[in-house]
Amino acid sequence: MSRKLYIGNLDYNTTEVDLEGSFSKFGSIESVRVIRDHETDRSRGFGFVNFQDKESGITALDEMNNSDLLGRQMNVKIANDRNLVR
């Protein structure tokens, strides 16, 4: 299992600080990234949270999937090659 979570259905105003604040209670975070459009710099509505250990990722997945952040119900999944942005 990966330590990296895909976070979908984010409000377009969600920042990395918002994500880190919501997920940091589950463990130490290595990185947080909200994916933005290269031309407009507008959020694309999804991002990634990478934990230092997989146990924290599992707990965060269980607790945060379908929870609310800035008025939107987040879709939290294990990040895989399909939803990783290079």
N, C-alpha and C positions, 0 to 999 in steps of 0.2 A: 504494500500500500504506500502510496505517495504521501508526502507531507504537504503537498500543494493542493489547495482547494480552488475550484472555479466558483465564483460568486456571480450569479446571473440575476436579471430583472432588477438591476439597480436603478434608482432615480438618477436622472442625468446630472444632478447637482452633487452626487455623492463624491467625496474626495478620499484620498488615501488615508487621511487623518480620521475620517468617519469610519472607514473599514477597520483600521487598526484599533480604534477605540471600542468597537463592537466585538472584535475577535480576541483582543489581548487578554481578556479574562480567562481564556482557555489554555494559555501557555505562552512561551516566548516565541515571538514572530521574527523570522529572518527578513521577510520582505512583503510589501503590499503594493499592488499596482492596479490602478483603474485604467482600462484600455481606452485610448482616445483616438479620434479620427485624425489622420495625419494632416489633412487640409484645413479642417475647421477647428481643431483642438477640442471639439465637443466630445464628451463621454459617449462611448458606444453602448453603455448600459450593462457592462460586465467588467469583472476584474478578477484578481487572484490574490490569495493570502497563502504565504509559504511559512509553515511552522518549523521550529528547530527539531521537533520530534513528531513521529507519526501518531503517538497517543493523543497529543494535543489536537491534531487534525481530526482524529476520529471523534473526539468529544465535541469539538466545534461543529462538525458536520451534523452530529445527532441533535445538538441543541439549537443550531442556527437555521437549519433548513426550514423554510416556510415561515421564518420569523420576520418581523417588520423592521425596516430601516428607512427612515425619512419618508414614511407613508407607502412604501412598496414592500411586497412580500418577496423576500430573497429566495432564490433557487440555488442551493449549495450542493455541490457535487465534488467528487474526486476529480482533479484535473487530469486529463489524459492528452495524448498527442493530438486528438481531434480538436480540442478547444484551447490548446496552447497557442499563443500568438508569438511569433518570432520577431 
